[in-house]
Amino acid sequence: MNAHWRLRSLLAVQVVSRTGNVATTIAVPFVVLARGGSATDVGIAAFAATVPIVLGGAFGGVLVERFGFVRSSVVSDLVSALTLAAIPVLAWTVGLPSWGLLVLVFLGGLFDTPGESGRRVLLPGLAAAAGIPLERAVGHFEASVRFSVLLGAPAAGLLVGAVGPLPALAVTAVVFAAAAVLAVLTLRGVSTTAPGAAPDAAPVEPSAGYWRDLAAGLRFCVRDPLFRLVIALVLVTNLLDAARSTALLPLYADRVLDGAQSLGIVSGTFGGAAFLGSLAFGYVAHRVPRRITFVVCFVLAGGPSLVVPALGLGLPWVLGACVVSGFAAGALNPILGAVELERIPAPMRARVFGLLSAGSWAGIPLGGLFGGIAADGIGVTATFGVVAVVYTLVTLTPLLGGSWRAMERGPASSPAAPSPPVPVP
């Protein structure tokens, strides 16, 4: 396979794997509700599903650098397939207690971040080999993430509505297995940098041991003034997004809309608009100022999609808001992804990607839990209103300047990576 087909294969693996993740987030809340669970129980399940993503990002990056990027992607998807398949099998045979469901959901997400970090590290080398600008390649990679929402959310919603949440999880397990097989068949031997680099391994760097390597990555994240701000901002917005997507939206769909099918359509509409936004932005990203674009798109990504359900409006309004917010959200990850690849030294990318993901996602488990508890306490629509106000205020902070100016291109934006050449909502 030539470089262009290798890059397409990487994007295809990302789409299939993330489609499984999206379908899981749709099906698991309805598994809980079908077992008689409350809104708080949905929040607890969301907590169990997102804590391992943070832990895997924090501690898995160094292992990915040594185990291999393609192999990490394959193992991640296989673990997800096995754990998800176990949920319906146990429920249909010997029975599945609530704690067993939470354990399997936890194990299924533990390797998700390392698997995606492995795929992300492969991107610059494939883009360089194919002669594609880095920002465009990152835009396509993020578009593939959004495209998986477009595919997975409506399909999962229809499956849950047609056959129930447990059979939907069984189908999702097959999707993860397909992603693993596709990676084995098409990505073996992929280089991480330019043509001629060693395949499926980090650039050569003497290892000081697991904990010292992990500490070196952590020091890099802490000492970089821009990354400190990015982590703080995205930590808060991801917490609020988790409250919306893993607890509030399923509850809103169950109580106000038409159940799982509506949730799938809403999530798919947001994902489709974000896919188009990422794809379109990839072709103009190198021509627009990063910081101002980032702020405007971040505000739009949260505002409309939160205000409409806060007003208790119906499905057409929710879908319209998702189109606006989704299209704006499509520009966020391409901007952050390009900044990260410019600033992070190549030998440290897997561990730093993992640590940045862990820091940015640290609030997500609490977000799902907060969303469920708040919905029980003050109601779903009132909680949407609170989230909308906080989200808008937080996303305006890059306008304050300071280290945020380092997002822009130029010598100040890339102190750590001399060569030319990621998580949020």
Backbone torsions as a table, in degrees:
resi	resn	phi	psi	omega
1	MET	NA	136.3	177.4
2	ASN	-79.7	178.0	-172.3
3	ALA	-63.4	-37.8	-179.8
4	HIS	-64.5	-40.8	179.5
5	TRP	-72.0	-33.1	174.6
6	ARG	-61.9	-43.9	179.1
7	LEU	-63.5	-42.7	177.0
8	ARG	-62.3	-37.1	178.7
9	SER	-65.7	-41.7	177.1
10	LEU	-59.7	-44.2	178.9
11	LEU	-64.6	-37.5	179.4
12	ALA	-65.5	-43.1	177.4
13	VAL	-61.3	-42.4	179.0
14	GLN	-61.6	-42.4	-180.0
15	VAL	-62.1	-48.7	-176.3
16	VAL	-65.2	-44.9	-179.1
17	SER	-63.6	-47.0	-179.4
18	ARG	-69.1	-28.2	174.0
19	THR	-60.3	-40.3	175.3
20	GLY	-62.3	-40.9	178.0
21	ASN	-62.6	-43.6	-179.6
22	VAL	-63.8	-45.6	179.3
23	ALA	-60.7	-35.7	178.4
24	THR	-63.5	-43.4	-179.5
25	THR	-65.8	-26.4	177.1
26	ILE	-78.0	-43.6	-171.1
27	ALA	-78.4	-40.1	-173.0
28	VAL	-60.1	-45.3	177.6
29	PRO	-57.4	-34.9	-179.3
30	PHE	-78.7	-22.7	168.8
31	VAL	-63.2	-44.5	179.5
32	VAL	-63.9	-46.2	-179.6
33	LEU	-65.2	-37.4	179.1
34	ALA	-65.9	-24.2	177.7
35	ARG	-89.3	9.9	178.5
36	GLY	87.4	16.7	-178.4
37	GLY	-73.4	158.3	178.8
38	SER	-96.6	-178.3	176.4
39	ALA	-62.2	-38.1	177.5
40	THR	-63.8	-38.2	177.4
41	ASP	-63.0	-37.3	175.7
42	VAL	-63.0	-41.4	177.7
43	GLY	-64.5	-37.8	178.0
44	ILE	-65.2	-41.2	177.6
45	ALA	-63.6	-39.0	176.6
46	ALA	-63.6	-38.3	176.9
47	PHE	-61.2	-46.7	-179.6
48	ALA	-64.8	-28.9	-178.7
49	ALA	-80.6	-23.5	-173.4
50	THR	-105.5	-25.1	176.0
51	VAL	-55.3	-45.2	-179.3
52	PRO	-65.2	-25.1	177.4
53	ILE	-65.5	-40.7	177.6
54	VAL	-66.8	-47.2	-178.9
55	LEU	-63.6	-42.5	179.2
56	GLY	-63.4	-37.9	177.4
57	GLY	-67.1	-40.7	-176.4
58	ALA	-68.7	-42.4	-170.8
59	PHE	-108.1	-7.9	-174.9
60	GLY	-93.2	-17.3	-174.1
61	GLY	-61.6	-43.2	179.6
62	VAL	-63.9	-39.3	178.6
63	LEU	-65.7	-37.2	178.1
64	VAL	-61.1	-40.6	-179.8
65	GLU	-62.1	-30.0	-178.4
66	ARG	-94.8	-34.1	-177.2
67	PHE	-77.5	-28.9	-178.5
68	GLY	113.5	140.3	-173.5
69	PHE	-73.4	-42.9	178.8
70	VAL	-68.7	-44.5	179.8
71	ARG	-61.8	-37.0	177.6
72	SER	-63.4	-40.3	177.6
73	SER	-62.8	-43.5	-178.5
74	VAL	-65.1	-48.2	-178.6
75	VAL	-63.2	-40.1	179.0
76	SER	-57.4	-47.3	-178.3
77	ASP	-70.1	-34.8	178.2
78	LEU	-66.2	-41.4	177.9
79	VAL	-62.5	-42.8	178.0
80	SER	-62.0	-41.5	179.9
81	ALA	-62.2	-45.3	-176.7
82	LEU	-67.6	-43.7	-177.8
83	THR	-68.6	-39.9	178.7
84	LEU	-67.9	-39.5	177.8
85	ALA	-63.3	-31.6	-179.0
86	ALA	-66.7	-28.9	-176.8
87	ILE	-62.7	-57.0	178.7
88	PRO	-67.8	-34.7	-179.6
89	VAL	-61.4	-47.4	178.8
90	LEU	-66.8	-40.3	-179.2
91	ALA	-64.1	-33.8	-178.3
92	TRP	-85.8	-11.9	-175.5
93	THR	-114.6	-89.0	-173.8
94	VAL	-85.8	-9.0	-177.5
95	GLY	98.8	152.1	-177.4
96	LEU	-132.0	106.4	177.0
97	PRO	-68.5	164.9	-177.4
98	SER	-60.5	-41.2	179.8
99	TRP	-65.5	-32.8	177.7
100	GLY	-66.6	-38.5	176.2
101	LEU	-61.1	-44.9	-179.1
102	LEU	-63.9	-39.5	179.4
103	VAL	-63.4	-44.9	-178.8
104	LEU	-67.2	-39.2	176.7
105	VAL	-62.9	-40.1	178.1
106	PHE	-62.2	-49.6	-178.4
107	LEU	-64.1	-35.0	-179.0
108	GLY	-64.4	-29.4	-179.1
109	GLY	-95.6	-3.4	-172.0
110	LEU	-65.6	-31.3	-176.2
111	PHE	-106.0	6.4	-177.6
112	ASP	-62.7	-48.8	-177.8
113	THR	-66.2	-45.2	175.1
114	PRO	-58.3	-39.2	179.1
115	GLY	-62.7	-43.8	179.3
116	GLU	-70.9	-35.4	176.3
117	SER	-60.1	-40.8	177.4
118	GLY	-59.6	-43.6	179.0
119	ARG	-67.6	-37.6	-178.1
120	ARG	-66.5	-36.3	179.8
121	VAL	-65.9	-29.1	179.4
122	LEU	-71.5	-18.6	-171.2
123	LEU	-63.4	-49.3	-176.4
124	PRO	-59.4	-41.0	179.7
125	GLY	-63.7	-42.6	179.0
126	LEU	-67.7	-38.1	178.4
127	ALA	-65.3	-42.5	178.4
128	ALA	-63.3	-42.1	-180.0
129	ALA	-65.4	-32.4	-179.3
130	ALA	-87.7	-4.9	179.9
131	GLY	71.9	31.5	-178.0
132	ILE	-106.6	133.3	177.9
133	PRO	-56.2	144.4	-175.4
134	LEU	-58.6	-46.0	-177.0
135	GLU	-62.0	-34.9	177.6
136	ARG	-69.2	-41.1	178.7
137	ALA	-63.4	-42.4	177.2
138	VAL	-63.7	-40.0	176.6
139	GLY	-59.9	-41.6	178.1
140	HIS	-67.3	-38.0	178.4
141	PHE	-63.5	-45.7	178.7
142	GLU	-69.0	-31.5	175.0
143	ALA	-63.8	-35.2	177.4
144	SER	-65.5	-35.3	175.7
145	VAL	-63.0	-45.6	180.0
146	ARG	-67.2	-37.2	179.8
147	PHE	-62.8	-32.7	178.4
148	SER	-64.9	-32.8	175.5
149	VAL	-67.6	-41.1	178.1
150	LEU	-60.1	-39.0	179.2
151	LEU	-79.4	-49.3	-168.6
152	GLY	-74.7	-39.3	-174.2
153	ALA	-66.2	-52.7	178.4
154	PRO	-63.4	-39.6	180.0
155	ALA	-63.0	-43.6	179.1
156	ALA	-65.8	-41.4	178.1
157	GLY	-61.1	-43.7	177.8
158	LEU	-64.9	-41.5	179.3
159	LEU	-62.9	-45.9	179.8
160	VAL	-61.7	-42.9	179.5
161	GLY	-68.2	-32.5	-175.3
162	ALA	-85.8	-44.1	-172.9
163	VAL	-121.3	-9.0	179.6
164	GLY	104.4	161.4	-175.2
165	PRO	-69.1	-34.3	-178.6
166	LEU	-67.2	-48.2	174.2
167	PRO	-60.8	-32.9	178.0
168	ALA	-63.3	-38.0	176.5
169	LEU	-66.6	-35.4	177.5
170	ALA	-62.9	-41.0	177.2
171	VAL	-66.5	-38.2	178.8
172	THR	-62.4	-37.2	176.9
173	ALA	-60.1	-38.5	177.7
174	VAL	-65.3	-36.6	178.2
175	VAL	-62.1	-44.9	177.8
176	PHE	-62.1	-41.3	178.7
177	ALA	-62.3	-38.1	178.2
178	ALA	-64.3	-37.3	177.5
179	ALA	-63.6	-40.2	178.9
180	ALA	-64.2	-44.3	-179.9
181	VAL	-63.9	-42.5	-179.7
182	LEU	-62.0	-40.5	178.7
183	ALA	-65.2	-41.4	179.1
184	VAL	-62.2	-40.6	-174.6
185	LEU	-76.8	-29.4	-169.3
186	THR	-118.1	-17.2	-172.7
187	LEU	-111.4	-2.4	178.8
188	ARG	-61.6	133.3	178.6
189	GLY	84.9	5.7	179.4
190	VAL	-69.4	136.1	178.3
191	SER	-83.8	153.9	-177.7
192	THR	-93.8	-15.1	-179.3
193	THR	-126.1	-117.7	-178.5
194	ALA	-92.9	167.6	176.9
195	PRO	-54.3	137.1	-179.4
196	GLY	98.4	-9.5	178.0
197	ALA	-73.9	160.9	179.6
198	ALA	-63.3	133.1	-177.5
199	PRO	-72.4	146.6	169.4
200	ASP	48.3	45.2	176.1
201	ALA	-156.7	156.9	178.3
202	ALA	-71.9	154.2	172.5
203	PRO	-52.8	148.0	-171.8
204	VAL	-62.0	127.8	175.8
205	GLU	-152.8	128.1	179.8
206	PRO	-59.4	133.9	-179.9
207	SER	-89.1	133.1	176.3
208	ALA	-96.7	8.5	-174.9
209	GLY	107.5	157.1	-174.2
210	TYR	-55.8	-54.5	-173.0
211	TRP	-68.2	-35.7	177.9
212	ARG	-69.7	-39.2	176.2
213	ASP	-63.4	-42.1	178.3
214	LEU	-63.3	-41.6	179.2
215	ALA	-64.7	-35.8	178.0
216	ALA	-63.7	-42.2	176.7
217	GLY	-64.5	-39.6	179.7
218	LEU	-65.8	-41.8	178.0
219	ARG	-60.8	-39.5	179.3
220	PHE	-60.8	-45.4	-178.9
221	CYS	-64.0	-42.3	-175.8
222	VAL	-70.8	-37.2	-175.6
223	ARG	-81.6	-18.4	179.6
224	ASP	-79.4	116.5	-173.8
225	PRO	-65.0	-34.2	179.4
226	LEU	-70.9	-43.5	-178.4
227	PHE	-64.0	-32.3	175.9
228	ARG	-60.5	-43.6	179.5
229	LEU	-68.6	-42.1	-179.4
230	VAL	-61.0	-45.9	-179.2
231	ILE	-61.2	-44.1	-178.7
232	ALA	-63.2	-44.1	-179.4
233	LEU	-64.6	-50.8	-174.4
234	VAL	-71.5	-28.1	175.3
235	LEU	-58.2	-46.6	-178.0
236	VAL	-69.6	-46.3	-177.3
237	THR	-67.7	-35.2	176.4
238	ASN	-67.9	-35.8	174.5
239	LEU	-58.6	-46.4	-179.6
240	LEU	-68.5	-38.5	177.3
241	ASP	-64.3	-37.2	178.3
242	ALA	-65.8	-40.0	175.9
243	ALA	-59.2	-39.6	180.0
244	ARG	-70.5	-50.8	-168.2
245	SER	-82.4	-35.7	-174.1
246	THR	-94.8	-15.7	-179.2
247	ALA	-129.3	-55.7	-172.1
248	LEU	-68.0	-46.1	-179.5
249	LEU	-64.5	-45.7	175.1
250	PRO	-58.1	-40.0	179.1
251	LEU	-68.6	-40.8	178.2
252	TYR	-63.7	-41.0	178.0
253	ALA	-64.8	-38.4	-178.2
254	ASP	-71.0	-34.5	-172.5
255	ARG	-99.5	-31.5	-173.4
256	VAL	-111.7	-39.9	-177.9
257	LEU	-93.4	-144.4	-174.2
258	ASP	-114.5	30.0	173.8
259	GLY	89.6	-150.6	-171.9
260	ALA	-63.4	-34.8	-180.0
261	GLN	-62.5	-42.1	178.4
262	SER	-65.8	-39.7	177.8
263	LEU	-61.0	-41.9	178.6
264	GLY	-63.7	-40.6	-179.7
265	ILE	-67.1	-42.0	180.0
266	VAL	-63.8	-49.2	-179.3
267	SER	-64.3	-39.2	178.8
268	GLY	-66.1	-37.0	177.5
269	THR	-64.5	-45.1	176.5
270	PHE	-60.1	-46.0	-179.6
271	GLY	-64.3	-38.9	178.8
272	GLY	-65.3	-43.2	177.8
273	ALA	-65.4	-39.5	178.0
274	ALA	-66.5	-35.7	175.9
275	PHE	-60.4	-47.4	178.8
276	LEU	-64.9	-38.2	178.4
277	GLY	-63.9	-44.6	178.4
278	SER	-63.6	-43.2	-178.5
279	LEU	-64.2	-46.3	-179.4
280	ALA	-67.2	-41.5	-177.5
281	PHE	-66.5	-30.1	179.0
282	GLY	-58.5	-26.5	-178.7
283	TYR	-89.3	-12.4	-179.7
284	VAL	-122.3	-1.3	-173.0
285	ALA	-58.8	-36.4	-176.8
286	HIS	-78.1	0.2	-178.2
287	ARG	-111.6	-9.4	-173.9
288	VAL	-112.9	152.2	175.3
289	PRO	-65.9	135.8	-172.9
290	ARG	-75.0	-47.6	-168.6
291	ARG	-67.1	-48.5	-179.2
292	ILE	-64.5	-43.2	177.2
293	THR	-59.6	-41.9	179.7
294	PHE	-59.3	-46.1	-177.7
295	VAL	-66.0	-49.4	-177.9
296	VAL	-59.6	-45.5	-178.4
297	CYS	-69.3	-34.2	179.5
298	PHE	-66.4	-42.7	178.3
299	VAL	-62.3	-44.8	179.4
300	LEU	-68.5	-29.9	-179.5
301	ALA	-64.7	-29.9	-178.8
302	GLY	-100.9	-44.9	-170.0
303	GLY	-52.0	-68.0	-174.9
304	PRO	-58.4	-41.6	-176.0
305	SER	-71.7	-14.0	176.0
306	LEU	-98.5	-36.8	-176.8
307	VAL	-68.8	-40.3	-176.7
308	VAL	-60.8	-51.6	176.0
309	PRO	-67.8	-25.5	175.6
310	ALA	-62.9	-28.4	177.0
311	LEU	-87.1	-2.9	177.9
312	GLY	74.2	24.1	-176.4
313	LEU	-78.1	163.9	-173.3
314	GLY	-84.2	-172.4	-172.2
315	LEU	-60.0	-44.6	-179.5
316	PRO	-58.1	-41.6	178.7
317	TRP	-65.9	-41.2	179.4
318	VAL	-62.4	-42.0	179.9
319	LEU	-65.4	-41.4	178.1
320	GLY	-61.9	-42.1	178.0
321	ALA	-64.6	-36.9	179.8
322	CYS	-66.3	-32.3	177.7
323	VAL	-64.6	-46.9	-179.3
324	VAL	-65.9	-50.1	-177.2
325	SER	-66.7	-40.6	-178.7
326	GLY	-64.1	-44.2	-179.3
327	PHE	-62.5	-40.4	178.0
328	ALA	-67.4	-40.1	-179.2
329	ALA	-63.4	-25.2	-178.9
330	GLY	-62.5	-19.3	-179.5
331	ALA	-88.5	-13.8	-170.3
332	LEU	-71.4	-55.9	-176.7
333	ASN	-65.3	-36.2	173.7
334	PRO	-59.5	-37.3	177.4
335	ILE	-66.2	-50.8	-179.0
336	LEU	-64.6	-39.0	-179.1
337	GLY	-62.9	-41.4	178.8
338	ALA	-67.0	-40.9	178.5
339	VAL	-62.0	-43.6	-179.3
340	GLU	-62.7	-46.2	-178.1
341	LEU	-66.7	-29.6	176.9
342	GLU	-72.1	-33.8	-170.4
343	ARG	-97.2	-20.5	-174.2
344	ILE	-94.3	128.1	174.6
345	PRO	-59.2	140.0	-175.4
346	ALA	-55.0	-42.1	-178.3
347	PRO	-65.8	-16.3	-175.5
348	MET	-106.7	5.7	-168.5
349	ARG	-63.5	-44.3	-176.7
350	ALA	-61.5	-46.4	-177.6
351	ARG	-70.3	-37.1	-179.7
352	VAL	-71.8	-40.0	173.9
353	PHE	-55.9	-45.5	-179.6
354	GLY	-63.1	-43.1	-179.9
355	LEU	-68.1	-40.5	176.7
356	LEU	-63.2	-41.3	177.5
357	SER	-62.9	-43.7	-179.6
358	ALA	-62.1	-44.6	178.8
359	GLY	-64.6	-42.0	-179.2
360	SER	-69.8	-31.3	-176.9
361	TRP	-94.9	0.2	-174.5
362	ALA	-59.9	-29.4	180.0
363	GLY	-84.5	-10.6	-174.2
364	ILE	-63.1	-45.2	178.2
365	PRO	-58.3	-40.4	178.1
366	LEU	-69.7	-29.8	179.3
367	GLY	-63.1	-47.8	178.1
368	GLY	-61.8	-41.6	179.4
369	LEU	-65.7	-44.1	177.8
370	PHE	-60.4	-43.5	-178.8
371	GLY	-60.7	-44.0	-179.8
372	GLY	-66.6	-44.3	-179.0
373	ILE	-67.2	-43.6	-179.9
374	ALA	-64.2	-37.7	178.3
375	ALA	-63.7	-38.0	175.4
376	ASP	-68.7	-31.4	-174.5
377	GLY	-84.4	-52.4	-174.6
378	ILE	-115.2	-4.4	179.6
379	GLY	102.5	156.6	-176.0
380	VAL	-67.5	-48.6	-175.4
381	THR	-66.9	-39.2	178.3
382	ALA	-64.2	-37.9	177.9
383	THR	-65.4	-39.9	174.2
384	PHE	-56.7	-41.2	179.9
385	GLY	-63.6	-43.8	178.2
386	VAL	-61.8	-44.5	-179.8
387	VAL	-62.4	-39.7	-178.8
388	ALA	-61.7	-43.6	-178.4
389	VAL	-65.5	-50.1	-177.9
390	VAL	-62.8	-42.4	-178.3
391	TYR	-59.6	-45.7	-177.6
392	THR	-64.4	-43.9	-179.3
393	LEU	-62.9	-42.4	-176.3
394	VAL	-67.8	-38.8	-175.0
395	THR	-75.1	-7.4	175.6
396	LEU	-86.4	-9.2	-173.2
397	THR	-63.1	-30.4	177.3
398	PRO	-60.4	-17.5	177.7
399	LEU	-70.3	-12.5	179.5
400	LEU	-70.4	-15.6	178.0
401	GLY	84.7	-139.1	-176.9
402	GLY	68.5	-135.6	-177.9
403	SER	-67.2	-15.8	176.5
404	TRP	-61.1	-24.9	179.9
405	ARG	-64.7	-17.4	179.9
406	ALA	-70.7	-7.9	175.2
407	MET	-64.9	-29.4	-174.9
408	GLU	-70.3	160.7	-179.6
409	ARG	-72.4	156.5	178.5
410	GLY	130.5	176.5	-177.2
411	PRO	-56.4	-33.7	-176.9
412	ALA	-72.8	-16.1	-175.1
413	SER	-92.3	-3.0	-176.8
414	SER	-143.3	62.1	-177.4
415	PRO	-72.4	-20.5	-170.9
416	ALA	-104.2	-13.8	-173.0
417	ALA	-134.2	98.6	-176.4
418	PRO	-70.1	-23.0	-178.1
419	SER	-84.1	146.4	177.8
420	PRO	-67.1	145.7	175.0
421	PRO	-52.2	NA	NA
422	VAL	NA	51.1	169.0
423	PRO	-136.2	152.4	-164.2
424	VAL	-157.1	-165.7	-173.0
425	PRO	-61.3	NA	NA
